[in-house]
Amino acid sequence: MNSGFMYILECSDGTFYTGSTNDLERRMGEHQSGSGANYTMRRLSVELVYYEEYDRIDTAFYRVKQVQGWSRKKKTALINGEHHLLPSLAKKVFRKKCKCGFDTILPNN
């Protein structure tokens, strides 16, 4: 398999877009020309603020799915290299036993 990248763009409206590719330079050109993703096309201009390189594109894609679920604060800590903050910014999940006998997962938002 080809190498891959997980990347984060900051869009003109201040939102983040997280994606993966096997050619970061080409993909950035697509995003900046408006032929990338629909999300970034409506929020031009975009700036590359973070990326990670992987040996395999599927690993980069898996990482995208992980980071997409993160809060803005957690993504910002990653972008700023504040890795020590990541565990404390993780969403906490509580399990509660319901009357039916099954565990219910309650997010702490």
MODELLER restraints for C-alpha pairs under 7 A, 6 or more apart:
rsr = mdl.restraints
at = mdl.atoms
rsr.add(forms.Gaussian(group=physical.xy_distance, feature=features.Distance(at['CA:1:A'], at['CA:56:A']), mean=5.78, stdev=0.5))
rsr.add(forms.Gaussian(group=physical.xy_distance, feature=features.Distance(at['CA:1:A'], at['CA:57:A']), mean=7.00, stdev=0.5))
rsr.add(forms.Gaussian(group=physical.xy_distance, feature=features.Distance(at['CA:2:A'], at['CA:22:A']), mean=6.64, stdev=0.5))
rsr.add(forms.Gaussian(group=physical.xy_distance, feature=features.Distance(at['CA:2:A'], at['CA:55:A']), mean=6.95, stdev=0.5))
rsr.add(forms.Gaussian(group=physical.xy_distance, feature=features.Distance(at['CA:2:A'], at['CA:56:A']), mean=5.54, stdev=0.5))
rsr.add(forms.Gaussian(group=physical.xy_distance, feature=features.Distance(at['CA:2:A'], at['CA:57:A']), mean=6.04, stdev=0.5))
rsr.add(forms.Gaussian(group=physical.xy_distance, feature=features.Distance(at['CA:3:A'], at['CA:22:A']), mean=5.84, stdev=0.5))
rsr.add(forms.Gaussian(group=physical.xy_distance, feature=features.Distance(at['CA:3:A'], at['CA:54:A']), mean=5.72, stdev=0.5))
rsr.add(forms.Gaussian(group=physical.xy_distance, feature=features.Distance(at['CA:3:A'], at['CA:55:A']), mean=4.42, stdev=0.5))
rsr.add(forms.Gaussian(group=physical.xy_distance, feature=features.Distance(at['CA:3:A'], at['CA:56:A']), mean=4.47, stdev=0.5))
rsr.add(forms.Gaussian(group=physical.xy_distance, feature=features.Distance(at['CA:3:A'], at['CA:57:A']), mean=5.40, stdev=0.5))
rsr.add(forms.Gaussian(group=physical.xy_distance, feature=features.Distance(at['CA:4:A'], at['CA:20:A']), mean=6.93, stdev=0.5))
rsr.add(forms.Gaussian(group=physical.xy_distance, feature=features.Distance(at['CA:4:A'], at['CA:21:A']), mean=5.61, stdev=0.5))
rsr.add(forms.Gaussian(group=physical.xy_distance, feature=features.Distance(at['CA:4:A'], at['CA:22:A']), mean=4.27, stdev=0.5))
rsr.add(forms.Gaussian(group=physical.xy_distance, feature=features.Distance(at['CA:4:A'], at['CA:53:A']), mean=5.87, stdev=0.5))
rsr.add(forms.Gaussian(group=physical.xy_distance, feature=features.Distance(at['CA:4:A'], at['CA:54:A']), mean=5.16, stdev=0.5))
rsr.add(forms.Gaussian(group=physical.xy_distance, feature=features.Distance(at['CA:4:A'], at['CA:55:A']), mean=6.30, stdev=0.5))
rsr.add(forms.Gaussian(group=physical.xy_distance, feature=features.Distance(at['CA:4:A'], at['CA:56:A']), mean=5.38, stdev=0.5))
rsr.add(forms.Gaussian(group=physical.xy_distance, feature=features.Distance(at['CA:4:A'], at['CA:57:A']), mean=4.01, stdev=0.5))
rsr.add(forms.Gaussian(group=physical.xy_distance, feature=features.Distance(at['CA:4:A'], at['CA:60:A']), mean=5.56, stdev=0.5))
rsr.add(forms.Gaussian(group=physical.xy_distance, feature=features.Distance(at['CA:5:A'], at['CA:20:A']), mean=5.34, stdev=0.5))
rsr.add(forms.Gaussian(group=physical.xy_distance, feature=features.Distance(at['CA:5:A'], at['CA:21:A']), mean=5.35, stdev=0.5))
rsr.add(forms.Gaussian(group=physical.xy_distance, feature=features.Distance(at['CA:5:A'], at['CA:22:A']), mean=6.00, stdev=0.5))
rsr.add(forms.Gaussian(group=physical.xy_distance, feature=features.Distance(at['CA:5:A'], at['CA:24:A']), mean=6.69, stdev=0.5))
rsr.add(forms.Gaussian(group=physical.xy_distance, feature=features.Distance(at['CA:5:A'], at['CA:51:A']), mean=6.59, stdev=0.5))
rsr.add(forms.Gaussian(group=physical.xy_distance, feature=features.Distance(at['CA:5:A'], at['CA:52:A']), mean=5.58, stdev=0.5))
rsr.add(forms.Gaussian(group=physical.xy_distance, feature=features.Distance(at['CA:5:A'], at['CA:53:A']), mean=4.54, stdev=0.5))
rsr.add(forms.Gaussian(group=physical.xy_distance, feature=features.Distance(at['CA:5:A'], at['CA:54:A']), mean=6.00, stdev=0.5))
rsr.add(forms.Gaussian(group=physical.xy_distance, feature=features.Distance(at['CA:5:A'], at['CA:57:A']), mean=6.90, stdev=0.5))
rsr.add(forms.Gaussian(group=physical.xy_distance, feature=features.Distance(at['CA:5:A'], at['CA:60:A']), mean=5.46, stdev=0.5))
rsr.add(forms.Gaussian(group=physical.xy_distance, feature=features.Distance(at['CA:6:A'], at['CA:19:A']), mean=5.80, stdev=0.5))
rsr.add(forms.Gaussian(group=physical.xy_distance, feature=features.Distance(at['CA:6:A'], at['CA:20:A']), mean=4.47, stdev=0.5))
rsr.add(forms.Gaussian(group=physical.xy_distance, feature=features.Distance(at['CA:6:A'], at['CA:21:A']), mean=6.87, stdev=0.5))
rsr.add(forms.Gaussian(group=physical.xy_distance, feature=features.Distance(at['CA:6:A'], at['CA:51:A']), mean=5.52, stdev=0.5))
rsr.add(forms.Gaussian(group=physical.xy_distance, feature=features.Distance(at['CA:6:A'], at['CA:52:A']), mean=5.28, stdev=0.5))
rsr.add(forms.Gaussian(group=physical.xy_distance, feature=features.Distance(at['CA:6:A'], at['CA:53:A']), mean=6.59, stdev=0.5))
rsr.add(forms.Gaussian(group=physical.xy_distance, feature=features.Distance(at['CA:6:A'], at['CA:60:A']), mean=5.05, stdev=0.5))
rsr.add(forms.Gaussian(group=physical.xy_distance, feature=features.Distance(at['CA:6:A'], at['CA:61:A']), mean=6.85, stdev=0.5))
rsr.add(forms.Gaussian(group=physical.xy_distance, feature=features.Distance(at['CA:6:A'], at['CA:63:A']), mean=6.68, stdev=0.5))
rsr.add(forms.Gaussian(group=physical.xy_distance, feature=features.Distance(at['CA:6:A'], at['CA:64:A']), mean=5.94, stdev=0.5))
rsr.add(forms.Gaussian(group=physical.xy_distance, feature=features.Distance(at['CA:7:A'], at['CA:18:A']), mean=5.68, stdev=0.5))
rsr.add(forms.Gaussian(group=physical.xy_distance, feature=features.Distance(at['CA:7:A'], at['CA:19:A']), mean=5.44, stdev=0.5))
rsr.add(forms.Gaussian(group=physical.xy_distance, feature=features.Distance(at['CA:7:A'], at['CA:20:A']), mean=6.07, stdev=0.5))
rsr.add(forms.Gaussian(group=physical.xy_distance, feature=features.Distance(at['CA:7:A'], at['CA:50:A']), mean=5.63, stdev=0.5))
rsr.add(forms.Gaussian(group=physical.xy_distance, feature=features.Distance(at['CA:7:A'], at['CA:51:A']), mean=4.10, stdev=0.5))
rsr.add(forms.Gaussian(group=physical.xy_distance, feature=features.Distance(at['CA:7:A'], at['CA:52:A']), mean=6.44, stdev=0.5))
rsr.add(forms.Gaussian(group=physical.xy_distance, feature=features.Distance(at['CA:8:A'], at['CA:16:A']), mean=6.44, stdev=0.5))
rsr.add(forms.Gaussian(group=physical.xy_distance, feature=features.Distance(at['CA:8:A'], at['CA:17:A']), mean=5.56, stdev=0.5))
rsr.add(forms.Gaussian(group=physical.xy_distance, feature=features.Distance(at['CA:8:A'], at['CA:18:A']), mean=4.47, stdev=0.5))
rsr.add(forms.Gaussian(group=physical.xy_distance, feature=features.Distance(at['CA:8:A'], at['CA:19:A']), mean=6.54, stdev=0.5))
rsr.add(forms.Gaussian(group=physical.xy_distance, feature=features.Distance(at['CA:8:A'], at['CA:48:A']), mean=6.17, stdev=0.5))
rsr.add(forms.Gaussian(group=physical.xy_distance, feature=features.Distance(at['CA:8:A'], at['CA:49:A']), mean=5.89, stdev=0.5))
rsr.add(forms.Gaussian(group=physical.xy_distance, feature=features.Distance(at['CA:8:A'], at['CA:50:A']), mean=5.14, stdev=0.5))
rsr.add(forms.Gaussian(group=physical.xy_distance, feature=features.Distance(at['CA:8:A'], at['CA:51:A']), mean=6.24, stdev=0.5))
rsr.add(forms.Gaussian(group=physical.xy_distance, feature=features.Distance(at['CA:9:A'], at['CA:16:A']), mean=5.52, stdev=0.5))
rsr.add(forms.Gaussian(group=physical.xy_distance, feature=features.Distance(at['CA:9:A'], at['CA:17:A']), mean=5.07, stdev=0.5))
rsr.add(forms.Gaussian(group=physical.xy_distance, feature=features.Distance(at['CA:9:A'], at['CA:18:A']), mean=6.42, stdev=0.5))
rsr.add(forms.Gaussian(group=physical.xy_distance, feature=features.Distance(at['CA:9:A'], at['CA:46:A']), mean=6.08, stdev=0.5))
rsr.add(forms.Gaussian(group=physical.xy_distance, feature=features.Distance(at['CA:9:A'], at['CA:47:A']), mean=5.31, stdev=0.5))
rsr.add(forms.Gaussian(group=physical.xy_distance, feature=features.Distance(at['CA:9:A'], at['CA:48:A']), mean=4.52, stdev=0.5))
rsr.add(forms.Gaussian(group=physical.xy_distance, feature=features.Distance(at['CA:9:A'], at['CA:49:A']), mean=5.55, stdev=0.5))
rsr.add(forms.Gaussian(group=physical.xy_distance, feature=features.Distance(at['CA:10:A'], at['CA:16:A']), mean=4.67, stdev=0.5))
rsr.add(forms.Gaussian(group=physical.xy_distance, feature=features.Distance(at['CA:10:A'], at['CA:17:A']), mean=6.46, stdev=0.5))
rsr.add(forms.Gaussian(group=physical.xy_distance, feature=features.Distance(at['CA:10:A'], at['CA:46:A']), mean=5.57, stdev=0.5))
rsr.add(forms.Gaussian(group=physical.xy_distance, feature=features.Distance(at['CA:10:A'], at['CA:47:A']), mean=5.23, stdev=0.5))
rsr.add(forms.Gaussian(group=physical.xy_distance, feature=features.Distance(at['CA:10:A'], at['CA:48:A']), mean=6.50, stdev=0.5))
rsr.add(forms.Gaussian(group=physical.xy_distance, feature=features.Distance(at['CA:10:A'], at['CA:49:A']), mean=6.41, stdev=0.5))
rsr.add(forms.Gaussian(group=physical.xy_distance, feature=features.Distance(at['CA:11:A'], at['CA:40:A']), mean=6.75, stdev=0.5))
rsr.add(forms.Gaussian(group=physical.xy_distance, feature=features.Distance(at['CA:11:A'], at['CA:43:A']), mean=5.58, stdev=0.5))
rsr.add(forms.Gaussian(group=physical.xy_distance, feature=features.Distance(at['CA:11:A'], at['CA:44:A']), mean=6.21, stdev=0.5))
rsr.add(forms.Gaussian(group=physical.xy_distance, feature=features.Distance(at['CA:11:A'], at['CA:45:A']), mean=6.01, stdev=0.5))
rsr.add(forms.Gaussian(group=physical.xy_distance, feature=features.Distance(at['CA:11:A'], at['CA:46:A']), mean=4.42, stdev=0.5))
rsr.add(forms.Gaussian(group=physical.xy_distance, feature=features.Distance(at['CA:11:A'], at['CA:47:A']), mean=6.53, stdev=0.5))
rsr.add(forms.Gaussian(group=physical.xy_distance, feature=features.Distance(at['CA:12:A'], at['CA:43:A']), mean=5.52, stdev=0.5))
rsr.add(forms.Gaussian(group=physical.xy_distance, feature=features.Distance(at['CA:12:A'], at['CA:44:A']), mean=5.62, stdev=0.5))
rsr.add(forms.Gaussian(group=physical.xy_distance, feature=features.Distance(at['CA:12:A'], at['CA:45:A']), mean=5.26, stdev=0.5))
rsr.add(forms.Gaussian(group=physical.xy_distance, feature=features.Distance(at['CA:12:A'], at['CA:46:A']), mean=6.05, stdev=0.5))
rsr.add(forms.Gaussian(group=physical.xy_distance, feature=features.Distance(at['CA:13:A'], at['CA:43:A']), mean=6.37, stdev=0.5))
rsr.add(forms.Gaussian(group=physical.xy_distance, feature=features.Distance(at['CA:18:A'], at['CA:64:A']), mean=6.24, stdev=0.5))
rsr.add(forms.Gaussian(group=physical.xy_distance, feature=features.Distance(at['CA:18:A'], at['CA:68:A']), mean=6.38, stdev=0.5))
rsr.add(forms.Gaussian(group=physical.xy_distance, feature=features.Distance(at['CA:19:A'], at['CA:64:A']), mean=5.95, stdev=0.5))
rsr.add(forms.Gaussian(group=physical.xy_distance, feature=features.Distance(at['CA:20:A'], at['CA:60:A']), mean=6.03, stdev=0.5))
rsr.add(forms.Gaussian(group=physical.xy_distance, feature=features.Distance(at['CA:20:A'], at['CA:61:A']), mean=5.65, stdev=0.5))
rsr.add(forms.Gaussian(group=physical.xy_distance, feature=features.Distance(at['CA:20:A'], at['CA:64:A']), mean=6.54, stdev=0.5))
rsr.add(forms.Gaussian(group=physical.xy_distance, feature=features.Distance(at['CA:21:A'], at['CA:27:A']), mean=6.87, stdev=0.5))
rsr.add(forms.Gaussian(group=physical.xy_distance, feature=features.Distance(at['CA:21:A'], at['CA:57:A']), mean=6.97, stdev=0.5))
rsr.add(forms.Gaussian(group=physical.xy_distance, feature=features.Distance(at['CA:22:A'], at['CA:57:A']), mean=6.25, stdev=0.5))
rsr.add(forms.Gaussian(group=physical.xy_distance, feature=features.Distance(at['CA:30:A'], at['CA:36:A']), mean=4.65, stdev=0.5))
rsr.add(forms.Gaussian(group=physical.xy_distance, feature=features.Distance(at['CA:31:A'], at['CA:37:A']), mean=6.71, stdev=0.5))
rsr.add(forms.Gaussian(group=physical.xy_distance, feature=features.Distance(at['CA:31:A'], at['CA:40:A']), mean=6.44, stdev=0.5))
rsr.add(forms.Gaussian(group=physical.xy_distance, feature=features.Distance(at['CA:31:A'], at['CA:41:A']), mean=6.90, stdev=0.5))
rsr.add(forms.Gaussian(group=physical.xy_distance, feature=features.Distance(at['CA:32:A'], at['CA:44:A']), mean=6.90, stdev=0.5))
rsr.add(forms.Gaussian(group=physical.xy_distance, feature=features.Distance(at['CA:32:A'], at['CA:45:A']), mean=6.35, stdev=0.5))
rsr.add(forms.Gaussian(group=physical.xy_distance, feature=features.Distance(at['CA:32:A'], at['CA:46:A']), mean=6.26, stdev=0.5))
rsr.add(forms.Gaussian(group=physical.xy_distance, feature=features.Distance(at['CA:34:A'], at['CA:41:A']), mean=4.58, stdev=0.5))
rsr.add(forms.Gaussian(group=physical.xy_distance, feature=features.Distance(at['CA:35:A'], at['CA:41:A']), mean=6.72, stdev=0.5))
rsr.add(forms.Gaussian(group=physical.xy_distance, feature=features.Distance(at['CA:49:A'], at['CA:79:A']), mean=6.65, stdev=0.5))
rsr.add(forms.Gaussian(group=physical.xy_distance, feature=features.Distance(at['CA:50:A'], at['CA:79:A']), mean=5.61, stdev=0.5))
rsr.add(forms.Gaussian(group=physical.xy_distance, feature=features.Distance(at['CA:54:A'], at['CA:60:A']), mean=5.98, stdev=0.5))
rsr.add(forms.Gaussian(group=physical.xy_distance, feature=features.Distance(at['CA:74:A'], at['CA:86:A']), mean=5.98, stdev=0.5))
rsr.add(forms.Gaussian(group=physical.xy_distance, feature=features.Distance(at['CA:74:A'], at['CA:89:A']), mean=5.62, stdev=0.5))
rsr.add(forms.Gaussian(group=physical.xy_distance, feature=features.Distance(at['CA:77:A'], at['CA:83:A']), mean=6.58, stdev=0.5))
rsr.add(forms.Gaussian(group=physical.xy_distance, feature=features.Distance(at['CA:77:A'], at['CA:85:A']), mean=6.60, stdev=0.5))
rsr.add(forms.Gaussian(group=physical.xy_distance, feature=features.Distance(at['CA:77:A'], at['CA:86:A']), mean=6.75, stdev=0.5))
rsr.add(forms.Gaussian(group=physical.xy_distance, feature=features.Distance(at['CA:91:A'], at['CA:108:A']), mean=6.74, stdev=0.5))
rsr.add(forms.Gaussian(group=physical.xy_distance, feature=features.Distance(at['CA:92:A'], at['CA:107:A']), mean=6.47, stdev=0.5))
rsr.add(forms.Gaussian(group=physical.xy_distance, feature=features.Distance(at['CA:92:A'], at['CA:108:A']), mean=5.53, stdev=0.5))
rsr.add(forms.Gaussian(group=physical.xy_distance, feature=features.Distance(at['CA:93:A'], at['CA:105:A']), mean=6.57, stdev=0.5))
rsr.add(forms.Gaussian(group=physical.xy_distance, feature=features.Distance(at['CA:93:A'], at['CA:106:A']), mean=5.92, stdev=0.5))
rsr.add(forms.Gaussian(group=physical.xy_distance, feature=features.Distance(at['CA:93:A'], at['CA:107:A']), mean=4.77, stdev=0.5))
rsr.add(forms.Gaussian(group=physical.xy_distance, feature=features.Distance(at['CA:93:A'], at['CA:108:A']), mean=5.88, stdev=0.5))
rsr.add(forms.Gaussian(group=physical.xy_distance, feature=features.Distance(at['CA:94:A'], at['CA:105:A']), mean=5.80, stdev=0.5))
rsr.add(forms.Gaussian(group=physical.xy_distance, feature=features.Distance(at['CA:94:A'], at['CA:106:A']), mean=5.19, stdev=0.5))
rsr.add(forms.Gaussian(group=physical.xy_distance, feature=features.Distance(at['CA:94:A'], at['CA:107:A']), mean=6.30, stdev=0.5))
rsr.add(forms.Gaussian(group=physical.xy_distance, feature=features.Distance(at['CA:95:A'], at['CA:103:A']), mean=6.11, stdev=0.5))
rsr.add(forms.Gaussian(group=physical.xy_distance, feature=features.Distance(at['CA:95:A'], at['CA:104:A']), mean=5.59, stdev=0.5))
rsr.add(forms.Gaussian(group=physical.xy_distance, feature=features.Distance(at['CA:95:A'], at['CA:105:A']), mean=4.73, stdev=0.5))
rsr.add(forms.Gaussian(group=physical.xy_distance, feature=features.Distance(at['CA:95:A'], at['CA:106:A']), mean=6.17, stdev=0.5))
rsr.add(forms.Gaussian(group=physical.xy_distance, feature=features.Distance(at['CA:96:A'], at['CA:103:A']), mean=5.59, stdev=0.5))
rsr.add(forms.Gaussian(group=physical.xy_distance, feature=features.Distance(at['CA:96:A'], at['CA:104:A']), mean=5.18, stdev=0.5))
rsr.add(forms.Gaussian(group=physical.xy_distance, feature=features.Distance(at['CA:96:A'], at['CA:105:A']), mean=6.51, stdev=0.5))
rsr.add(forms.Gaussian(group=physical.xy_distance, feature=features.Distance(at['CA:97:A'], at['CA:103:A']), mean=4.64, stdev=0.5))
rsr.add(forms.Gaussian(group=physical.xy_distance, feature=features.Distance(at['CA:97:A'], at['CA:104:A']), mean=6.09, stdev=0.5))
rsr.add(forms.Gaussian(group=physical.xy_distance, feature=features.Distance(at['CA:98:A'], at['CA:104:A']), mean=6.45, stdev=0.5))
